[in-house]
Amino acid sequence: MENKFERLPDTHPERCQGVSKVAGQCNFRKVKGTEFCPMHGGANTAAHQERKAVHDYQLGVWKGRHDQFAGSERVKSLLGEVGIMKLMLEKFANMCKCDNDLIIHFSKIIELNREITKTVVACQNLQEKNKDLIDRNTMDVICDSLLNIVSDYIKDQDDLMALSERIYESIVTAVRGEVPSGTST
């Protein structure tokens, strides 16, 4: 019976809260989830509440996905940004229900495609510039391997610990662009 005009007795708890100067409180049933009948804006309020609920749901989904992306090392690169932008384009395209929607939103779709293309080109340029760089995880594996090799020859734990600290400090200094102590330029 939602959005139908149904007269109710004056004492009924589901009565519309709309009031007119001539007739007093409205005698029609209020729309579920609102305080008013369709004539007094209950249908609009219900539609607004439904849109808000959908918006809040989508915001929650986006936040969940954002939190997943933020915690992933792989997504912190421009490749991750490209993936996010492609998801946005797909979501936007899925919102278009007919050809008219596509025509109306054509400029926005083209703009988003251009931004994706720019980001892909920037990502390719960065990858080309950084192709000889080693990421942190790879560097950790190399350091662990080196220390395991050295530990086969150095049995004193204090010497091994001192050596590992010196190697670590040297790597950190080099990453910062400084010249490690004890080396020449």
N, C-alpha and C positions, 0 to 999 in steps of 0.2 A: 504493500500500500504506500510505498515511499513516493513522495511528490504528488500525491493525490489529495484533493480537497475532501476531507471527511469531517463533518460537524461532530463536536463532542459536547457533553454536558459541562456546565459552568465549573463544576468541581473536579473535572478530570485532570490528572497530573500531566497528561501529554498535550495539553492545550497550548497553542501558540502564545507567545508572550507579547506579540504585537498589540498595540493599543491605538484606537482612533478616538478622536474627540466626540464623535457622534455615537458610536456603538460600544465604546469601552474596549475591554480585552477581546481579542479575536477568539472565535469559537472553533477554528479549524485545528486539525492535528498538526503538531510541529513535525518538521522533517527530522528523521533519525539523525542523532549526533548534533543537532542544533536546537535553538530555542524558538524557532520561527517556522511558520508554514511557508509554502512556496510563494504565496502572494506577498509576504512580508520579508522575503529575501532568504528563506531557509534553503531553497534549492541552490542559490548562489553560494551561500555559506558552506553548504555540504560540498559543492564542487570545489570551492577554494580549499577546504580542509583536505579533500582527496588529492588535489594538486600538491598541496604542502606535504602530505604524507608521502607521495611519490617522490617529491623533491628531497625530502629528508632521507628516504630510503636510498636514492641515488647518491646523495652526499655521503651516506654511510658506506656504500659500496666503494665509492671513489676513495674515501679515507682509508678503508681497509686495503685497497690496491696500492694506494700511495705508501702506506706503512710497509707493505711487502716490498715495493720498489726501493724505498729508502734504506731498507736493511740489506739489500743485495749489492755486493761489490760490482757484479756484472752490469747492473742497471745504472750505476753511477757514471757510466761513460756516455758518450753521445749516442752510441747504439741503443742504449736504454731510452734515451729521449726520443729517438726515431720510433721505437716500439710504442711508446706512450702516445706520440702524435698519430701513429697509424691507428691505434685503438680509438683515439678521439675522432678521427675521420670516419672510421667504421661506425661508431656510435651515432655520429651526425648523419651519415648516409642512411642508417637504419631508421632514423626518426622521420625521414621523408617517406610518406605513404603513397604518393602518387606523382605523376610527371609534373604537375603544377608545383608541388613542394620542391622538386629538384630545380625547376626554373627559378623559383623565388629565392632559393638558397645557393644558386649557382656561383655567385661571386664569393661567398664564404667558403664553398668547397674548393674553388680554384685557389683562393688565398691560403687555405690550409695545405693544399698540395704544393704550392710554392715554398711554404715554410719547411715542409718535409724535405723537399729537394735541396734547399739551402743547408739544412742540417745534415743530410746525407753527404753533400759535397764537403762540408766542414769536417765531418767525421772521417771521410776518406783522406783529406789533407792531413789531419792529425795522425792518422794511422801511418801514412807515408813518412811523416817527419819523425815519428816515434818508433819505427819498425825495429831499430837496433837497441831500444831501451828494454830493460828487464823490469818486470813488475815485482812488487814486494814479496809475493808468495814464492816466486821463482828464486828470488834472492835468499829467502829463508832456507829453501831447499839446498841451494849451493853452499851457504854457510854451514848448515848442519852436516852436509857431506864432507866439507873441508875439515871441520872439527873432528868428525869420525875418523878421517884419514890420519890427522895429526895425533889423535888419541892413541893410535896404534904405536906411535913412536915416543910420545911423551906420557909417562905413567904417573907422574906426580900431579895430583888433582889441583893443587894450588897453582902450579905452572900452567896447567891446561886452562884453568879458570881465568888467570891473568891474560893468557893469549886470546881467549875468546872475547874478553872485555875489550882488549886492544883492537881486535878485528872489528868488533861491533862499532866502537867509537870511530874507527877509520871509515867504515861504510857510511855512518851517519854524517860525518864531516864531509865526505865526498858528495853525498846526496844534496847537502846544503850548498854545494858549490865552493867549498873551502878546500884548501890544500891540507891533507892530513899531516900531522907533525911527524918528523922523521923521514919525510920524502922531499925530493927536490923537484922543482918545476922545469 
